[in-house]
Amino acid sequence: IKVKEILNKAKTDTANFIEQLLSDYDWGSKESYASLLPEIADIMSISTSTLKKQPPLVQLRLEMAYAHFWFSDKRTIYDVLSSILKNYL
């Protein structure tokens, strides 16, 4: 099931966006990464506004981790994002 989930994700437009973000030498623009906050909030079961209240460094770490682990299953992504939040809360 996890492999099928990952393969289906790879066929989406978001997959192309994530690949572009990761291939940018300067990690893309902050605005590009900020567009991932709603998806991160959804996985974490918290509101986007809660994420936006976090310090910019925390937001960026969450966004970059999400982009790096995007091709993983949701549980792995959740675990990685949770560990980042726990380190800053």
C-alpha positions in Angstrom: 0.0 0.0 0.0 2.8 2.4 0.9 4.6 1.8 -2.4 1.4 2.3 -4.4 0.8 5.6 -2.5 4.3 6.8 -3.3 4.0 5.8 -7.0 0.7 7.6 -7.3 2.3 10.7 -5.7 5.1 10.6 -8.3 2.6 11.1 -11.1 1.2 14.4 -9.8 2.0 18.0 -10.6 3.1 18.5 -7.1 5.9 15.9 -7.8 7.3 18.1 -10.5 7.1 21.2 -8.2 8.9 19.3 -5.4 11.6 18.1 -7.8 12.1 21.7 -9.0 12.5 22.9 -5.5 15.0 20.3 -4.6 17.0 20.9 -7.8 17.4 24.7 -7.2 20.9 25.4 -6.0 19.7 28.2 -3.7 16.8 26.0 -2.4 14.3 28.1 -4.4 12.5 31.1 -3.0 11.0 31.3 0.5 7.6 31.9 -1.2 7.9 28.6 -3.0 8.5 26.7 0.2 5.8 28.6 2.0 3.3 27.2 -0.5 3.9 23.8 1.2 2.6 25.0 4.6 -1.1 23.9 3.9 0.1 20.4 3.0 2.3 20.2 6.1 -0.6 21.4 8.3 -2.8 18.8 6.8 -0.4 16.0 7.5 0.2 17.3 11.0 -3.5 17.8 11.7 -2.9 21.4 12.7 -4.0 24.7 11.1 -1.8 26.6 8.6 -2.1 29.6 10.9 -0.5 27.6 13.7 2.5 26.9 11.4 2.7 30.5 10.3 3.1 31.5 14.0 6.3 29.4 14.3 9.6 31.2 13.9 10.8 31.5 10.3 13.6 29.0 10.9 11.2 26.4 12.1 8.9 27.0 9.1 11.8 26.7 6.7 13.1 23.4 8.4 9.5 22.0 8.1 9.2 23.0 4.5 12.6 21.7 3.5 12.1 18.4 5.4 8.7 18.0 3.7 10.2 18.6 0.3 13.0 16.1 1.0 10.6 13.4 2.3 7.7 14.1 0.0 8.2 10.9 -2.0 7.9 8.9 1.3 4.8 7.5 2.8 2.6 9.8 5.0 3.7 8.2 8.2 7.4 8.8 7.6 6.7 12.4 6.6 4.6 12.8 9.8 7.4 11.4 12.0 10.0 13.6 10.5 7.9 16.8 10.8 6.9 15.8 14.3 10.5 15.5 15.4 11.3 19.0 14.0 8.4 20.5 15.9 9.3 18.7 19.1 12.8 20.1 18.9 11.5 23.7 18.8 8.5 23.5 21.2 
